Amino acid sequence: MRHYEIMSNGCIPYFIDIESCPKLTMFNFPKDLCKSVIDDLKNFKAVDVYSKYADQFKLHFDNNNTTKALATYFINTLSQIKN
């Protein structure tokens, strides 16, 4: 769960083999965004890549991984099952 802590602190998580991650593992993690970071690091300076992606990771965290966001997701999922 350190990847969520990394994002919440405004940093960019780096997973070398993120494309090998099963679909339902880390399902609420921006895997495509992480893939883009890895691709960009091959061509650009790390500081430029950080500037490009840091806000996107933080926004994703705030919208999807906070306690409030996860509680909302849980309630919405339960309400779909009920109906």
NORFENWO-V957852 format. One record per pair of residues at least 6 apart in sequence whose ideal C-beta (glycine too) atoms are under 7 Angstrom apart, sorted by the first residue. I is the first residue (numbers start at 1). GAP is how many residues later the second one is. Records with the same first field share a line. If there is no record, write none. Layout:
BEGIN
I = GAP + GAP
END
This chain:
BEGIN
3 = 10 + 26
4 = 57 + 61
6 = 7
7 = 6 + 50 + 51 + 53 + 54 + 58
8 = 53
10 = 44 + 48
12 = 25 + 38 + 41 + 42 + 45
13 = 21
14 = 23
15 = 19
18 = 13 + 16 + 17
19 = 16
21 = 10
28 = 36 + 37
30 = 27 + 30
33 = 20 + 23 + 24 + 27
37 = 12 + 16
40 = 9 + 12
41 = 8
63 = 6
END
